[in-house]
Amino acid sequence: MGSSHDNMLEDVLAIPDHLRDALWRVESARLEGAETSGLLICGMGGSAIGADLAAAAFGPRLRKPMVTVRGFELPSWAAASTTVLCSSYSGNTEETISCFGGASRLEARRIVVSTGGALVDDAREKGVPVIGLPGILQPRAAVAYMFAVAAEVAAGAGVAPSLRGEIEAAAAHLEDRSESLRAAAAEIAEELDGTVPVICGAGLTAAVARRWKTQVNENAKAPAFYSELPEADHNEISGWSGAPEGTALSVVMLEEAQQDGRLGRRFELTAEAIRAAGSKVVAVRAEGESRSARILEATMLGDLVSLELASARGVDPLPVDAIERLKSALAAS
């Protein structure tokens, strides 16, 4: 377990380098700019979350729709004027390959980001540009690559302004914060150990909450869930008030330094209600000068927390046997 844990820890700590390398790889692909009606990013798991994070980094700076597609089909409103980024680290993701076929039938502008596989073979055959990735990571460890690629493709498609300078500055910010994030992760994991965490985000941190949840699932091999404010205050808060005594749930409140004051008040009151119901609440605040810096800091922290939880549980973070068994069963059916 030690070697796998150490290798995955190295990958998380290398996120600043991954961001810089991703920018270089997009530039090397020499994509042609094109004004389109919107951007669809098709992917699953770790190949999709980077797009969610990039859209959150743009926030109000988005000029046109930027939508993540997790499934086999493009939305019914997709058209030839849409840019479609097919994101699959392995290049063999069934759902993403299906979406690539749908984009081909629409004659939409297509771009692929991958390490190889059937998706890249098909793209090369059809003359579709490919942004190549290093094939030495676990797919979930390529989040920084997928984030930067989605952001740069969005800028090239006229969907949003370029975040290149912001991403470069965020990489330096993460390097400066690396040791403090590791220390914070150890403290947070100690608080969460032995509980089922619910990660709650809002606005900029909503996509980050989803990333925390999936990293706890895959790395710590533990159940975890995510939620979003203000929506949770219209339904989920009632569930907390009625939780049976002794329920081993905890909540991580993912705030950010420059959030809307209305969201800040909701975080505060929701945390009070959950504590009053007998569940543990851990408050986390992402810092950074830009939206990208705050999103990436919170993402890196969550990855580190998941590895700390894996260590506490005595599990190897590397294998995802349950996913592989499901894929095998699907292939046999």
C-alpha positions in Angstrom: 0.0 0.0 0.0 2.8 2.4 0.9 4.2 2.5 -2.7 0.8 3.1 -4.3 -0.1 5.7 -1.8 3.3 7.5 -2.2 2.9 7.4 -6.0 -0.6 8.9 -5.9 0.6 11.5 -3.4 3.3 12.5 -5.8 0.7 12.9 -8.6 -1.4 15.2 -6.4 1.6 17.3 -5.4 2.5 17.5 -9.1 -0.7 19.3 -10.0 1.1 22.6 -10.6 3.4 20.9 -13.2 0.4 19.1 -14.7 -1.3 22.5 -15.3 1.7 23.9 -17.0 2.3 20.8 -19.1 -1.4 20.8 -20.2 -1.1 24.4 -21.4 1.9 23.4 -23.5 0.1 20.4 -24.9 -2.9 22.5 -26.0 -0.5 25.0 -27.6 1.4 22.2 -29.4 -1.9 20.8 -30.8 -2.2 24.0 -32.8 -6.0 24.1 -32.7 -7.7 26.4 -35.1 -9.9 29.0 -33.4 -13.6 28.9 -34.3 -16.6 30.8 -33.1 -19.2 28.3 -32.1 -22.6 28.3 -30.5 -21.3 26.5 -27.4 -19.0 23.8 -26.0 -20.0 20.3 -25.0 -17.4 18.3 -23.0 -18.2 14.6 -23.2 -16.6 12.4 -20.5 -17.0 10.2 -17.5 -15.4 10.2 -14.1 -12.1 11.8 -13.8 -12.2 12.8 -17.5 -15.4 14.8 -16.9 -14.8 16.6 -13.6 -12.1 18.9 -15.1 -14.7 20.4 -17.4 -17.0 21.1 -14.4 -14.2 22.8 -12.6 -13.2 24.8 -15.6 -16.8 26.0 -16.1 -16.9 27.1 -12.5 -13.6 28.9 -12.9 -15.0 30.9 -15.7 -18.2 31.6 -13.8 -19.8 34.8 -15.0 -17.2 35.2 -17.6 -18.8 32.5 -19.8 -20.1 34.0 -23.0 -21.8 30.9 -24.3 -23.0 27.6 -22.9 -20.4 25.2 -21.6 -21.9 21.8 -20.7 -20.5 18.5 -19.4 -22.1 15.5 -21.0 -22.0 12.3 -18.9 -23.7 9.6 -21.0 -24.0 8.0 -24.4 -25.8 10.8 -26.3 -25.4 14.5 -27.0 -28.2 16.8 -26.0 -31.1 17.0 -28.5 -30.3 20.6 -29.1 -26.6 20.0 -30.2 -26.0 21.2 -33.7 -23.3 21.5 -36.3 -22.4 24.9 -34.8 -21.5 23.2 -31.5 -17.9 22.4 -30.5 -17.6 19.0 -29.0 -14.6 18.1 -26.8 -14.4 14.3 -26.2 -12.4 13.7 -23.1 -11.3 10.2 -22.2 -8.0 9.5 -20.5 -7.9 5.9 -21.7 -9.5 6.6 -25.0 -11.8 3.5 -24.6 -14.6 5.0 -22.5 -17.8 3.6 -24.1 -20.0 6.6 -23.4 -17.4 9.1 -24.8 -16.9 7.0 -28.0 -20.6 7.0 -28.5 -20.7 10.8 -28.2 -17.9 11.2 -30.6 -20.0 9.2 -33.1 -22.9 11.5 -32.5 -20.8 14.6 -33.0 -19.5 13.1 -36.3 -23.0 12.5 -37.5 -23.9 16.1 -36.7 -20.7 17.2 -38.5 -19.9 19.3 -35.4 -16.4 20.6 -34.7 -14.7 17.9 -32.7 -11.6 17.8 -30.5 -10.2 14.8 -28.6 -8.1 14.8 -25.4 -6.8 11.4 -24.5 -3.7 9.1 -24.2 -4.8 6.8 -27.1 -7.2 3.9 -27.5 -10.1 3.5 -29.9 -11.2 7.2 -29.6 -7.8 8.5 -30.8 -7.7 5.9 -33.6 -11.1 7.1 -34.8 -10.2 10.7 -34.5 -7.0 10.3 -36.5 -8.9 8.5 -39.2 -11.4 11.3 -39.4 -8.8 14.1 -39.3 -10.0 15.3 -35.9 -7.3 17.1 -33.8 -6.1 15.3 -30.7 -4.5 16.7 -27.6 -2.3 14.0 -26.3 -1.8 13.3 -22.6 1.0 11.4 -20.8 -0.1 7.8 -20.2 1.5 7.3 -16.8 -1.3 8.5 -14.5 -4.5 7.1 -13.1 -7.4 8.7 -14.9 -8.5 10.4 -11.7 -5.0 11.9 -11.3 -5.3 13.7 -14.6 -7.7 16.3 -13.3 -5.4 19.3 -13.8 -4.8 18.3 -17.4 -8.6 18.0 -18.0 -9.2 21.3 -16.3 -6.6 23.2 -18.3 -7.5 21.6 -21.6 -11.2 22.3 -21.2 -10.5 25.9 -20.3 -8.2 26.4 -23.3 -10.6 24.7 -25.7 -13.4 26.9 -24.4 -11.3 30.0 -25.0 -10.4 28.9 -28.5 -14.1 28.3 -29.3 -15.0 31.8 -28.2 -17.0 30.4 -25.3 -15.0 32.3 -22.7 -11.8 34.4 -22.3 -8.5 32.7 -21.9 -7.5 31.7 -18.4 -3.9 30.9 -19.4 -2.3 33.6 -17.2 -4.7 32.8 -14.3 -3.8 29.1 -14.6 -0.1 29.8 -14.6 -0.5 32.0 -11.5 -2.6 29.3 -9.8 0.1 26.7 -10.4 2.6 28.9 -8.5 0.0 29.5 -5.8 -0.4 25.7 -5.3 3.3 25.2 -5.0 3.5 27.9 -2.3 0.5 26.3 -0.5 1.6 22.7 -0.9 2.9 22.0 2.7 0.1 23.9 4.4 -2.5 21.9 2.3 -0.9 18.6 3.4 -1.1 19.6 7.0 -4.7 20.8 6.6 -5.6 17.5 4.8 -4.3 15.4 7.7 -6.4 17.4 10.2 -9.6 17.2 8.1 -9.1 13.5 7.5 -8.8 12.9 11.2 -12.1 14.7 11.8 -13.8 12.7 9.0 -12.4 9.2 9.8 -15.1 6.8 10.9 -17.9 8.8 9.3 -19.7 9.0 5.9 -18.9 12.5 4.7 -21.3 14.7 2.8 -19.4 17.4 0.9 -21.3 20.6 0.6 -20.3 23.3 -1.9 -22.0 26.4 -3.3 -21.4 28.5 -6.4 -17.7 28.2 -7.3 -17.2 25.2 -5.0 -20.2 23.1 -6.1 -18.1 21.2 -8.7 -15.3 20.8 -6.2 -17.7 19.1 -3.7 -18.4 16.5 -6.4 -14.6 16.0 -6.9 -14.1 15.5 -3.1 -16.9 12.9 -3.1 -15.5 10.9 -6.0 -12.0 10.9 -4.6 -13.1 9.6 -1.3 -15.0 6.9 -3.2 -12.1 5.8 -5.4 -9.1 6.4 -3.2 -10.4 5.6 0.3 -12.9 3.0 -1.0 -15.6 4.6 1.2 -19.1 5.9 0.6 -19.3 9.7 0.4 -21.9 12.1 -1.1 -22.0 15.7 -2.2 -24.6 18.5 -1.9 -25.0 22.0 -3.0 -26.3 25.2 -1.4 -28.6 27.0 -1.5 -30.7 24.1 -2.9 -29.9 21.9 0.1 -31.6 24.5 2.4 -34.9 23.8 0.6 -35.0 20.1 1.2 -31.9 18.3 2.6 -31.8 20.3 5.8 -35.0 18.6 6.9 -33.3 15.3 6.6 -30.5 16.3 8.9 -33.0 17.5 11.5 -34.5 14.0 11.5 -31.4 11.9 11.4 -31.5 8.9 13.8 -29.3 9.4 16.9 -25.8 7.9 16.4 -25.9 8.3 12.6 -22.2 8.4 11.5 -22.5 11.2 9.1 -20.3 14.3 8.8 -20.4 17.4 6.6 -17.6 19.3 4.9 -18.6 22.9 4.2 -16.6 24.0 1.2 -16.5 27.8 1.3 -14.3 30.2 -0.7 -12.8 33.5 0.3 -14.8 35.7 -2.0 -18.2 34.0 -2.0 -21.5 35.9 -2.2 -22.5 37.0 1.3 -25.9 35.4 1.0 -24.1 32.0 0.5 -21.9 32.7 3.5 -24.9 33.2 5.7 -26.5 30.0 4.4 -23.3 28.1 5.1 -23.3 29.4 8.7 -26.9 28.7 9.5 -26.9 25.3 7.8 -23.8 24.3 9.7 -25.5 25.3 13.0 -28.6 23.2 12.1 -26.5 20.1 11.3 -24.4 20.5 14.5 -27.6 20.9 16.5 -28.8 17.6 15.0 -25.7 15.9 16.3 -23.5 15.5 13.3 -20.0 16.8 12.8 -19.3 19.8 10.6 -15.8 20.6 9.2 -15.4 24.0 7.7 -13.0 24.5 4.8 -12.2 27.8 3.1 -10.4 28.0 -0.3 -8.0 30.9 -0.7 -6.4 32.4 -3.8 -6.5 35.6 -5.8 -8.4 34.2 -8.7 -11.4 31.9 -9.2 -9.0 29.3 -10.8 -6.6 29.5 -7.8 -9.4 28.9 -5.3 -11.0 26.1 -7.3 -7.6 24.3 -7.8 -6.6 24.8 -4.2 -9.8 23.2 -2.9 -9.5 20.4 -5.4 -5.9 19.7 -4.4 -6.9 19.7 -0.8 -9.7 17.2 -1.4 -7.4 14.9 -3.2 -5.0 15.0 -0.3 -7.8 14.4 2.2 -8.9 11.3 0.3 -5.4 9.8 0.4 -5.2 10.5 4.2 -8.5 8.7 4.6 -7.1 5.8 2.6 -4.2 5.6 4.9 -6.4 5.7 8.0 -8.6 2.9 6.6 -5.5 0.8 5.6 -6.6 0.5 2.0 -4.6 0.8 -1.2 -5.8 3.9 -3.1 -4.6 2.7 -6.5 -6.9 -0.2 -7.6 -10.6 0.3 -8.3 -11.7 -3.3 -8.4 -15.4 -2.6 -8.2 -15.3 -0.4 -11.3 -13.3 -3.1 -13.2 -15.7 -5.8 -12.2 -18.6 -3.7 -13.5 -16.8 -3.1 -16.8 -16.1 -6.8 -17.2 -19.8 -7.6 -16.5 -20.9 -5.1 -19.0 -18.5 -6.4 -21.6 -19.9 -9.9 -21.1 -23.5 -8.9 -21.4 
